[in-house]
Amino acid sequence: SQELEQSPQSLIVQEGKNLTINCTSSKTLYGLYWYKQKYGEGLIFLMMLQKGGEEKSHEKITAKLDEKKQQSSLHITASQPSHAGIYLCGADPQGGSEKLVFGKGTKLTVNP
Amino acid sequence: DAMVIQNPRYQVTQFGKPVTLSCSQTLNHNVMYWYQQKSSQAPKLLFHYYDKDFNNEADTPDNFQSRRPNTSFCFLDIRSPGLGDAAMYLCATSRWEGNQPQHFGDGTRLSIL
């Protein structure tokens, strides 16, 4: 079965700093989804990547999928306290499946 | 706004006392999911519906059941909750067209006394 490993597990940064979160798969990623979760709440969809080398941006968040489609990174530029939360990557384990497998998440703290 | 709504946000029940969690959606999505998420863990898929077609994960305990009376509503029933069932339960929906993002509710946090 597919497993997603996220690193780091937690991250504390000063407001204004850039940061990167990684998601590595044991198998080819057919669809890679990034979500954000605030403590005690549901997951908010951020971005989806499908093609090797694909890169998407939304405001100050950029996500990339490597050419081999086994690793994705999420980069936040000039972090703000509003970026704080848990970032989870999720992947389609089979290609064309409606199901997702999730990583354990990266907890981000942004200090003012 | 179209959304996924879970009720209640917090549920406390007694050990062994049946409990039902509810989820409704206004997105008109044909797939609905139930996940269990424990502290610092990844959400774990319990089961999902494609329209009325029920799909149970192999490792979902028999204690967990689900009902989907119509497109908009889906229920999670825990017949005899144990202490290990205390968790956040997340409902999600998606369109069934391949590579569609899932949209989540805010979750129900279940506590067992």
Interface residues (C-beta under 8 A of the other chain):
Chain A: L4 Y30 G31 Y33 Y35 G40 E41 G42 L43 I44 F45 M48 Q50 L88 G90 D92 G96 E98 K99 L100 V101 F102 G103 K104 G105
Chain B: V4 Q6 V31 Y33 S40 Q41 A42 P43 L45 H48 Y50 M88 L90 A92 S94 W96 G98 N99 Q100 P101 Q102 H103 F104 G105 D106 G107 R109
